[in-house]
Amino acid sequence: MNIIQLSPAGKDYLWGGTRLRTEYHKHPDCNPLAETWECSVHPDGASMVISGKFAGKSLADVIDMHPEYLGEKYRKKRKFPILVKFIDAAQNLSVQVHPNDDYAQIHEQENGKTEMWYIMDAAENASLIYGFKQKYSRKEIQSAIENHKIMKYLHKIPVKKGDVFFIPAGTVHAVGKGILLAEIQENSNLTYRVYDYDRTDRNGQRRQLHIEKALDVMKLQPADFRKPKNPENNAIRTLCECDYFKTEKIDLDCIRNFDFCVNPDSFQVLLCLDGTGVLTHPQESETIRIKKGDCLFLPADAGQCCLTGCAEFLKITC
């Protein structure tokens, strides 16, 4: 089995901070360091392989050489379905919305973007925007945007560490300052900005807004806020399951070891949120030590694996 350990691409968006560098030991040449694209084949920022026989190659190159690593669901299409990120919001992100697949393919020749967030940490009184307060007409919201009053119409939700949010395409949203999160999304970099607090970039320019397209795709109603059900086994929890991915949280502090199987249908991704652990593949005597912030790509049909240690992981399956 070729377990692939990844190094991320970085993004220096103006709202970013320093925590991904100081606490998660990420080293992209970005200041600020707003996002790290931990598992990505997207041309705007592909992850790189840092060990083994593929060291120095991008994950995109590896998948091109070995489409079988995607699994039976994706091998023939040769399309990588997801993008996994860390996000450090030192300041508020723009109010934005993402289109669904149909709209994105017609207007942008790109995938749409449904996503989920796992809140890794949040400052006191941190909050985010998630949909509208009530149902509105397109005319009402267009007027609110044009008159810089859109914030009055948006639903603000306080957040804390461990919260989970599912953001289907069409949901207006924004991450608030003081939030550190992991994001699992469709493989897309398509965002329509609605409002950006009248900020300017380092060149003194306001960032582009996409008001007409945003109005085309946004759901003009409250979002369906869904929290995960409280499971009997808190050590292994399904945080989100949708058409594009399933995300589970594994807390090794509670169980010390976790056995799982990577079947022929699809690959899996492991993202270490905290602590240290070891991934072993008993049949091939392969062992990889994992620390906070690490991301691993497990090719389809890898078979039985075991995680041990004192650590928290997100396990993503497509």
Secondary structure, 3 states (H helix, E strand, C coil): CCCEEEECEEECCCCCECHHHHCCCCCCCCCCECEEEEECCCCCCCCEECCHHHCCCEHHHHHHHCHHHHCCCCCCCCCCCEEEEEEEECCCCCEEECCCHHHHHHHHCCCCCCEEEEEEEECCCCEEEEEECCCCCHHHHHHHHHCCCHHHHEEEEECCCCCEEEECCCCCEEECCCEEEEEEEECCCCCEEEECCCCECCCCCECCCCHHHHHHHCCCCECCCCCCCCCCCCCEEEEEECCCCEEEEEEHHHHCEEEEEECCCCCEEEEEEEEEEEEEECCCCEEEEEECCCEEEECCCCEEEEEEEEEEEEEEEC
